[in-house]
Each structure stands twice: as structure tokens, then as C-alpha cells.
Amino acid sequence: MTELSTGGGIGYRRVATEEAFAPAEMLEHYVKLLRNGSGDKGFDSLWGFYLESQAQRPRDVRRRLADLGDERLSDMDATGIDHQVLALTSPGTQILDTATARSIAALANDAAAQAVRDHPTRFSALAAVALQDPESAVAELERAVTKLGLRGLIVNSHVHGEYLDDPKFWPVLEAAERLDVPVYLHPNTPTNRMIEPLLEAGLDGAVFGFAVETSTHLLRLITAGVFDRFPRLKLVVGHLGEALPFWLYRLDYMHTATVRAQRYEVLKPLQRKISDYFRSNIWVTTSGMAWEPAILFCRDVLGADRVLYAMDYPYQYAPDEVRAQDGLSISLDERRQFFETTATELFGISL
């Protein structure tokens, strides 16, 4: 078994770009939501498991989410991860009421910034905001980026069932474009309108439901013309694009045909094909998808500079997956791009 080590001795440093944390204060609010029944069905399914189960896996995840110090650093060392991009775990602030969301976003951003100050070579972080209040979300994003030095925006998909293709959220996207920081679109559990057939089959979470929910969100952003409105907006999505790269040919064909037929009032012509936005505005990470055929396919159809490494810590903490991606059938220079330089350029990280 190959020993994993940090420091770049293998020719590159590994930057992991979808790595979750959760302040204790936020998890306390989650417990309240579970007890008073004010979360949605997906929240109850996901966080009822992670906060109430005493099985080993949820206990490990809970402990690791709360740690921004010794255990996390030890885990990084053990898997050869030089640097993590921290982000508030899903659903983050987006399940909370507006006032609580504003408070928790600021608290989480301050905690992440402190972790970066404590370990500047090991951590960068993305900002959380209260999307329920777009005006305050813009102000918090600006504070987090310009005052705290955070490197982007984490969006844990839908906000109480609403998606960012709604123009009321566009000031937040405009701010991200203006600040020149990426938006990371992370999965949430499906909305109450979407979840029932997944939930009854036990498929509502990471096994499949996340991909259904988040791929839908991303397609809504594209077909609503978000990237025509904000052509310099940078969006990152995990799990190798939630399967959408595999669908690009059909998406291009059927979207064009449907617009031409004027079947839906909501679908308007775009300036480019759906696949073009993937090659100009969208990056995909390998979080939870350490499978060479899929990684190489995405590199082929999207471009090697559009695919970068992520672990999905602590939910999928698996050293063998790091080894598998070290062994990709690409050159050393391409592995350096995949593990290191695409991430440092995209998130503005100095290692």
C-alpha cells in the first residue's frame, strides 16, 4: 500500500475543494428543527440520521465536522491532503429562518476565517450567506471576501424550495461576479415537491437524491440565462457535475428543439448551447467520485482545466480514493493541474 504524504514530494500538492465543517451553534439549531418539526422532509431524513444515530459513521462525521484543528489536520496528513477549501455543510444556513440564517452565516464565516489565520498553508474557506435576505447576503459576501479573505461563496442548493434562477437572488450572483470569486453549488436534499419517490425507496440522500436535486438546480440556472446575464460568473459543482456531463449531447439537442417549438413560455433562446457554459463558466470536482472512467470522461468532454480534485471530507474520508486518483492515467503535469494548479487559480489560493 502506497504511503500518502503531504509536501509536494510526488510532484504536486493535493488541494481538496469540497470539505465540510459545521459550527456547534448551527448544529444546535438543527436539533431544534428536528424536535419541533419545522424542517422539510429531506432535512429530517438527512440530519435525523447524522444527529441522532449512534452508529459509528454518523458519530465520526459529527465529530469531524466540528473540528477545525488537530483531528482535521491529522486526517489531512494521513491522506496526503496539503490544503482544504472549507465550506459550511449542507443545508447550511438555508434551512433556517432569516434572522437565524444571518447570524449563523456571520458566525460560520468568522470561524472559518480564524481557522485560515491559524493554519494559512492548510486551509482556505468559502463564505456562507443568508440567501433568504439577498440584500444582507450581498453585504455578508462582501465582508467575507474583502475583510476576512474568504475565497468564494458556498450555496447549498435550494433555499426553502426556491432556486437561484429566481431573479430575486441575482444580486448575490452579481456580487460574486463583481468580486471575482466562484460560487460552489453544493447539494441539498430534494424539496418536499421532489423527494417522495426517492424517500420511499431510500434514495433521497447522497446515493442519488442529491444528484437529482442539484443537477436540476444547475440546469435551471443555465436555461434561465444566468450565464448570459453574468458572463464572468464562475460556478463549481461537485460529484463530477452531478452526471450532467454525460447528458450534454441530449441536453443541447432537446433544449434547442424545445425552444424552437416554443413549447414552454419559460424556455427562452440562449446565447450559446448548454454544453458551452460547462466549458466556459462551470468547473466540476471529483468529490465522492473517485472513479477513473468518469473522471477521464469529464476531462475529455469539458476540458482538463475544468476538472479538479475534492475529497468530500468528512462524509467520504477514504485514503484509497486518494491513491486511486494519484494513479489516474494522465501525465505528471496533468496530475499537478488536476490536484493543485486548477484549484489555486480558481480559488485564488497561495500555498
Secondary structure, DSSP 8 states (H G I E B T S, - for coil): ------SSTTSS--EEEEEEE--HHHHHHHHHHHHHT-S-HHHHHHHHHHHH--SHHHHHHHHHHH-SSHHHHHHHHHHT--EEEEEE-TTGGGGS-HHHHHHHHHHHHHHHHHHHHHSTTTEEE-B---TTSHHHHHHHHHHHHHTS----EEE-S-BTTB-TTSGGGHHHHHHHHHHT--EEE------HHHHHHHHTTT-SSTTTHHHHHHHHHHHHHHHTTHHHHSTT--EEESHHHHTGGGGHHHHHHHHHHHHHHT--TT----SS-HHHHHHHTEEEE-TT---HHHHHHHHHHH-GGGEE----TTTT--HHHHHHHHT-SS-HHHHHIIIIIHHHHHHT---
